[in-house]
Every structure is written in C-alpha cells, then in structure tokens.
Amino acid sequence: MCGIWFSLGYPPDRAHIDNVAHRGPDGFGWRVFDSSVGPVALGHRRLSIIDLSDAASQPMEYADGRYWITYNGEIYNYRELRDELARAGHIFRTQSDTEVLLASYAQWGEAALDRFIGMFAFVLWDTKAQAAFVARDRFGIKPLYVFTAPQGVAFASEIKQITLLPGFTPKMNIARAYDFLSAGIMEHTNETIFDGVKQLQGGECVRLDRCAVALAVAERA
C-alpha cells in the first residue's frame, strides 16, 4: 500500500501527501513542474516491497526526465516485461516494477495497460507532451479518486487528501448515502459519498491531453 497525489492547476501543497503517511512509512517524494495551465505536483508515500533501495523512490523519472510517475500497486509480470523491454533496447537502473511500468509506457504508450498483470493506480506526467495519463487496474483493487473544478484537477489515494484543496466544501452525495444506508452498497458507480468527488472505476483510464482539464474516460477491455 502506497499513497499517491497528483494535481494540475492547484497551488502545490505537501499536506496532500503528508496526511496519508500511514500508507507509506518507508519513504516520501514530492516533485513540482510548471505547465501552460499552472503548476503540476506529484507526491508519493512509499511502502517498499520489491526494490528497497533509494533508487526506486518515487516520483520516479524515465527517459532522461521526460516521464514521471507516482504509482501504487504491483505489476506481477514485471520481470517478463523487463526482459522484453531490455531486448528492445531499454536500460534499467533499478530492480523495481515502477521503472518497468515507465519503460512500458515509453515503448507502447497507453497500450501498455493491456500487458500489465497486477493491481495498480498511477498518474504518469509527460513533460514533453505536457500531458498526464492516469489508470486504475481492471478490478479496482487500488483506490484512485478524482476531483475537478475550474481551478484544476486532482487525483488521490484517499478522499481526505482532496478535502484539503483550496475552495473545497465537503457536501454529502445524498443519492450515494441512500444507496449505502438502504442497501449497504457502495462504489457501484463512479460517484462517492462526497458530492463532486469521483473515482476511476476498475479498468478505466484518463488522459489529460496537453493539460486539458476536461476528462475523457475510456474503459479498457
């Protein structure tokens, strides 16, 4: 279990990742970039599982700093993918599945999702294209919440990270509260108990093309 944070347009604030320190007691990472529509912030709280070295810390970069990622999860077939990518000319400096994820995106783009076997939630920032790619595993094992407003967009591992955004006013989603109280069901839609806070559902991905804040969600088979 790790904690991730990504925001575009909002003032960078480490509090959004500090308040999920329990998700990652083994490390902390924070990176801020400029973009054409405002600051971009990536945060990470690390629970070390595969590569325990500092080299595998996040946010992690790849391709001479073009790609940056904050990622929660595990790619179970990362060794097989690593071997295939190495044959294609990719060079690795860590033993982590995070770097394999980055190299996979550099090699195959969004189609890399079709090759992953595992559980994951991640946000990948392309500094050259000024675009973000966001994805959640097919079964929605790893959480990923999203909030959009005129000021920007944010993705987080927990809703309480989003509640710290400037201008955010917590308001109950009455329909989802009714579903839970009357039938005991939750997370059956992309809505949450907080009005305006949504989640990527299992198998969904989002591309913020050239920093466009409007979301286009595409379901992966």
SULCORRA-V68967 format. One record per run of one state. SS is the DSSP state (2 for helix, 1 for strand, 0 for the rest). FROM is the first residue (numbers start at 1). LEN is the number of residues. Records with the same first field share a line. If there is no record, write none. Layout:
BEGIN
SS: FROM-LEN + FROM-LEN
END
This chain:
BEGIN
0: 1-2 + 9-6 + 19-2 + 24-1 + 26-1 + 34-6 + 47-7 + 57-3 + 63-4 + 76-2 + 88-9 + 116-2 + 127-4 + 137-8 + 150-2 + 157-2 + 163-9 + 173-1 + 184-7 + 192-2 + 195-2 + 200-4 + 212-5 + 220-2
1: 3-6 + 25-1 + 27-7 + 40-7 + 60-3 + 67-9 + 118-9 + 131-6 + 145-5 + 152-5 + 172-1 + 191-1 + 194-1 + 197-3 + 204-5 + 217-3
2: 15-4 + 21-3 + 54-3 + 78-10 + 97-19 + 159-4 + 174-10 + 209-3
END
